[in-house]
Amino acid sequence: MVNAAHARQLGIIQMLRSRGHVPARDMAERFGVDIRTIQRDITTLAGHGIQIDSLPGAKGGYRFAGEDPVHPATLDSDQALRLYVMGLLDTDAGDGERLQAAGISQNVREVMRRINQRFHFDTADWYWTGQGSGHLPVLRTAVLTDTALQIVFRTKDGRQESAILKPLGMVWKGGEWHMVAAPPNAEPQRYRLNLIDRIHPTDLTFPYPEGFSVSSWWATAMEEFGKGDTRVELAVTPAARDELLRLSLKQNSEVAHHEDGGATLVLYVDRWEWLIPLIASYGPDVTAIGPPELRTALAAHLRAALAAYQEIPAADTTVPTQVGPADDSRLRATHGQSPRSPSP
């Protein structure tokens, strides 16, 4: 839902877009608030990266600092993120009257509806890495105009494939953009943009699926990704419990807390192999209880790592009390990846 402050702030953006320079008093009268409230709104917008100049004097006011202010029809990733942070992408039909009262035109409201339906930011375990993609302008336009795309992409085993796709939306997850798209007569899939080598719009358009929501589809896809019948049981010490449980778990995961502050975590996965680097990164603070094959593979992994350091002279033989980082650097180093969402 768009609350009154969010609607007013979007209205301020629209006033600045249409008039270029707007006195603070005009804004206050337009929205029925005092000038101090407008000043706080301007500070909020500036805090989210929307650059607005303040003009002093009796005829002063505000204007956009740049030549490319937020434009809902031509969002780039930074602008979309700003709108998300401001809560302006959480609109629904019930907010129509409030947005209209804030001076938001029907055309802009329709674009906002499409953006809310087709752009999603998955903020579970995420970190901003600044990674970009030259494909974003073409993809963004195709998503908003229901235009089919021809792409050439790399598969997980390194092969190149081409496909005609119906782009349904875009998702920002773990520092990377993903495209949600459907091949002809097939269910939607996700494609990481950094694995797409070429992307071209076609002259084909398609009817957008009625009732489809990228955020809902993504939540279901992430819940199902990596799930299986293989039971993995982990013993977690108090030192690692809070950090490990910050990772997004599946609905069928099981957590048993212990009086000493530790925990037992049970996961049901399709393959235990992808858990090896995650478990090993915690050293002795997370150990695999089962299955036996995972314990054997982890032991071999750790022996190989130890062998790589055997020839290095020990400068200090004191055993550290803390093995591994005590902060969230492990999550940052993996772009916020979690057991639920490893890179495809």
N, C-alpha and C positions, 0 to 999 in steps of 0.2 A: 504494500500500500504506500502511496505517496502522502506523507503528512503535510501539514500546512506550510511548515518551513521549507521543505523540499520543493513544493509547488511554487512558493514565492520565489525561491532562488532560481528555479527554471524560468519563471516569469521575468526576473531581472536579466537573465541571459538573453531572452527574447527581446526585451526593450533595448538592450545594448546593441543587439544585432540589427534591429530595425532603425534605430535613431543615431547610432554611433556615439553620441555624447548625451548623457542623461543626468540632470541635477538630482541630488539625493532627495530633495524635497518632492520632486515629481514622483520618484519611486515610492516614497512614504505615503503620498496621497493616493497613488494608484493601488496600493495594497492595504491601505488602512492601518498602517503601523507608524511608529515614530522613527525619526532619523537614526537613532542609536540602533534600532533593530536592523535597519538597512545596512548600517556600518558593520554590524556583526555578520550579516549575510555576505557582504563583500569579503570580509576576513575569512569566512568559511569557504567561499568559492576559491579565493586565492590559496588557501591551505590545501586545496585539492588540485592545484596546478593550473587553474584557469587564471591567466594573467590579466589583471584589470588595473588600469592607471587611475589614480586619484588626482583630480584637477582642483587646485586651491582657488580661493577667491569667492566673491559674492555669486558669480555665475559658474562656480565650480561644480563638480559632480564626478561622474565616472565614465570611462570608456575602455574598450578592449585594448590591451597593450600590443597585441600582434595583429597581423592581417588575416590570420586563419583561426578565428574563434571556434568554439565547439559548434559543430554543424551535424545534427542528427543523421543527415542523409549521407555524409561522407566521413564517418568516424574512422580514425585510425586506432591502433591498440591502446595508446596512451589515453586518448580521449574517451574511448569506451570504458577504460578502467576508472577514469575520473567520475564518469556518470554512475558507474556501479558503486563506487565508494560513497557517493553522495546519496545513494538510494533511489536514483531517478530512473533506474531500469526495472524497478519492482512495481510497475503499473498494471492495473487491470481495468476492466470496464467500469467498475464502481467508482473510479477516480475521474471519470470524464467531466463531471460538472465542476470539480475542484480545479482541474487543469484548465478548463475553459474559462473559469473565473480568474485564473492567473494569467490569461491572455495567450494561452497556448493554442495555436490554430489546429483545425481538424487534420490538416495534412501532417503537421508535426506529431500530433497524437498518434496518427496511424503509423508513422515511422517509428515512434517510440514503442508502439505495440509490437511491431515486427522485430525490433532490436531485442525487446524483452523475451520474445518467443524464440529467437534464433541465436542469441549470444549468451554464453554462460561462463562464469568464472568459478571454477572449482577451487575454493580456498582451503580445502583440507590439506594440511601439511605442505603448504606452498611457500615458495620463496621467489621474489622477483629477481631474475637474472639478466634482464635487458636483452634477451635473445629476440631478434627480429626475423622477418621473412619478406623477401621481395614479392612473395605471392599475395600478401595481404590485400593490396588495393583491388586486384582482380577478383579475389575470392569474396571480399566484402561486398562488392557491387553485385556479384552473381547471387550471393545469399539474399540480398535485399530485393532483387528483381526476378528471382525464380528462373535464372538462366543456367542451362546445363553447361558443364565444363568437360574438357578433354584434358586428362592429366597423364604424365609419365612419372611413375614412382618406383622406389626401391622396396623390395620385400625384405623380411627379416633375414633371409639367407643370401641377400645381396643381388638377387635378380632384378632386372628392370621389367616392368609391366606397364601397359597403357590401358586406360579405361575411360568410358563416358559416364559421368556421374551427375546426379542431381544434388547439389549442395543444399543441405537443410539447415546448417548452422555452424558456428565456430565456438570452440571451448578453449579457455586458457587454463592449463593445468601444469603445476610443477615447473614453471618457467618456460613452457612451450605452448604454441598454438596447435590445436587439433581441428581438423575439419570433420564434421559429421555429414556423410553423404550416402546416397543410395544408388547402387548400380541399377540399370533397367530391370524391372520385374524382380527386384531382390530387396532384402531388408537393409536398413541403414547400417553403415560400418563407420569406424573412426580411422582417420588417416593423419599421421603426424606431418605437419607442414615441412619440417626439415628433412623428411624422406621423399618429398615431392621434387623432382628435378625440373619439370616443365608443367605449366598450367595455362590453358588457353580457353577463353569463352567461346561458345558455339553460337549458332543462330537459333538454337532450340530453347524453348521455354517449357515449363511443366507446372501443373497445378500443385500448389503446396498442400501436403497432407492435412486434412481437416483434423483439428484437435492435437496436432503434433507439437510437442514442447521439447526443445533441445535439453533443457535442464532435467526434465523428468526422464528422458531417454538416457542421458548420461549417468544419472544416479543408478538406474537399473543396470546399465552396462558395466559400471564400476563394481556394483555388487556381485555381478555374475563373473567378472573377469578373475581368473585364477582359482575359482571355486572348484572343488572336486570331492572325491571320496577318500583321499589320502589323509589320514589323521596324523597331525604333528603336535607333539606335546613338548612345551618348553618350560624349564625352570628359570625363574627370574629373581635375581637378588633385589633387596631394597634399593640399592644404588641405581639400578636400571629400570625399576618398575615404572616410575612416573613417565620417563621418556618413552619407553616402549609402548605404554598404554596410550600415549598421545597419538600414535599411529592409528589410522582409520581401519577398524576391524570389520569383518563381515558380520552379518546378522546371526550366523550360526557359530561364530567364535565363542569360546567359553573362557571365563576368567575366574579363578579362585584365589582370593586374597588370603594371606597368611598373617598370623599374629606378629611375626617378626618384621612385617613390612614388605616381604617378598610376595610373589604370586606364581601361580601355575597358569599358563596360557595354552589353550588348545585351538588349533587352526585346522580347517578342512580345505585342502588345496588340491589342484590338479597334478602338480609336480612339486616335490620337495626340493629339487635341485636349485630353484631360484632363491630359496631361503638361505643357502650357504653363506654368501657374502654378508647378508644382513646379520645373521647370528654371529658369525665370526667377528664382526665389527665391534661387538660388545665384550669380547674377550671372555673372562670367566664369569661375567655378570649375567650372561644368558647361555644356558646349556640345553642341548636337545636331549630329551628323555627317550623319545621314539619318533619315528621308527628306527630300528637298528641300522638300516642302510644309511640314514641321514647321519647318525652318530659316527659311523665308519668314514663316510665322506668328509665330515667336518674334521675328524682327527687327521685324515690324510692332508686336508687343506692346511691345517694349522702346522703340521710337521713340515710341509713344504715351505711355509712362510718362515718357520724357525730356522730351517736349513739355510735360507738366504741370508740370515744374520749370524750364522755360526762363526764365520771368519772375522767378524768385527770385534775388536778388543772391547771388553766391558770397562767403561770408565767408572762405573759405580755399581757395586754388587748389591746395593740396598734394594729390596723389593718395594716398588711403589705401592702406596695405599690406595691410589686411584688408578685403575687401568682404563685408558681411553679418556676422552674429553668429558669434563663435568658440565659443559654447557650444551647448546644445541648445534654445535659445529658439525656433528655427524649428519644431522638432517639437512643443514645447508649444503654440505658437500655432495649430497645425493639429490639436490633440487627438491627436497621434501618428498621423495618417493617413499612409499609405504608398502607393507605386505599386500595391501589391496590394489595398489596401482603401480606396479613396476613398469618400466618403459617397454612398450611392445617391440 
